[in-house]
Amino acid sequence: MAYEGPIELAVHRFKYQGWRRLAEPLALLLAERLVVEGLSAGLVLAVPLHPSRLSQRGFNQAELLARELRRRLALRAPPGELVRTRATPPQVGHDRRWRLQNVQGAFVWRGEDLRGQSILLVDDVATTGATLDACASALREACSGSVIGLSVARVTV
């Protein structure tokens, strides 16, 4: 879904204005897309925020979406956590190359070996996919199976 119009407004309110109750309808959109596309996985994970950003915002919008998806789809919580190991500058306004370099090595898996389990990796908005790619690399290093990036909306660049 394009990041424009009502979806852009909803995601903005959810992420920046703290309208946490939007997690449920936005996760419903994600769940419906998974059904339509015929995608499934054993685990659902969120793109993590750095602790400083989490403290500033007060919540991780991607985690709220992932939690709601786990509930709706009766999926398990992961046997560990994906962690953002360093604060990265916001990606807004930068090209794909800059974004890839910005998040390279910024994530690590802390927990049990993932033993080939397939993973749905949730974020609110995807632009170039650099953050999802960096997270997927960390999960593959932990021996995950396929990693499917899933976002509420996609910015067209």
Rosetta blueprint (number, residue, H / E / L):
1 M L
2 A E
3 Y L
4 E L
5 G H
6 P H
7 I H
8 E H
9 L H
10 A H
11 V H
12 H H
13 R H
14 F H
15 K H
16 Y H
17 Q L
18 G L
19 W L
20 R H
21 R H
22 L H
23 A H
24 E H
25 P H
26 L H
27 A H
28 L H
29 L H
30 L H
31 A H
32 E H
33 R H
34 L H
35 V H
36 V H
37 E H
38 G L
39 L L
40 S L
41 A L
42 G L
43 L E
44 V E
45 L E
46 A E
47 V L
48 P L
49 L L
50 H L
51 P H
52 S H
53 R H
54 L H
55 S H
56 Q H
57 R H
58 G L
59 F L
60 N L
61 Q H
62 A H
63 E H
64 L H
65 L H
66 A H
67 R H
68 E H
69 L H
70 R H
71 R H
72 R H
73 L H
74 A L
75 L L
76 R E
77 A L
78 P L
79 P L
80 G E
81 E E
82 L E
83 V E
84 R E
85 T L
86 R L
87 A L
88 T L
89 P L
90 P L
91 Q L
92 V L
93 G L
94 H L
95 D L
96 R H
97 R H
98 W H
99 R H
100 L H
101 Q H
102 N H
103 V H
104 Q L
105 G L
106 A L
107 F E
108 V E
109 W E
110 R E
111 G E
112 E L
113 D L
114 L L
115 R L
116 G L
117 Q L
118 S L
119 I E
120 L E
121 L E
122 V E
123 D E
124 D E
125 V E
126 A E
127 T L
128 T L
129 G L
130 A H
131 T H
132 L H
133 D H
134 A H
135 C H
136 A H
137 S H
138 A H
139 L H
140 R H
141 E H
142 A L
143 C L
144 S L
145 G L
146 S L
147 V E
148 I E
149 G E
150 L E
151 S E
152 V E
153 A E
154 R E
155 V L
156 T L
157 V L
